[in-house]
Amino acid sequence: MDANGYSDPFVKICLKPDMGKKAKNKTQIKKKTLNPEFNEEFSYEIKHAELAKKTLDISVWDYDIGKCNDYIGGCQLGITAKGERLKHWYECLKNKDKKIERWHTLLNENHISSD
């Protein structure tokens, strides 16, 4: 949270290994909130067989004007994930063209960049 007691969060998603700009997406910034809800959808044009080799990196950031954005937390869905995140990934692969929604706890591991 910032000095004003709030945060200006946004979410970044990236399909890795990186496919260039078309693999990256960002949500809108939710101003002055500690409990944001993001109801945005993103899609990727990728062959189903290729998707199994990818990892979806989801990270939440606090937008700061004139400074580096602060990393809040994130999680990854993919073949290297564990527990519920891995189950979610397998369920998505199994149910092609079907929306599979789950809640995941953000991990606060150090992240490199907010670009």
ABEGO torsion letter per residue (X at the ends): XBAAGBBBBBBBBBBOBBAEAAABBBBBBBBGBABBBBBBBBBBBBBAAAAAABBBBBBBBBBBBGBBBBBAEBBBBEAABBEAAAAAAAAAAABBGBBBBBBBBBBBBBBABAX
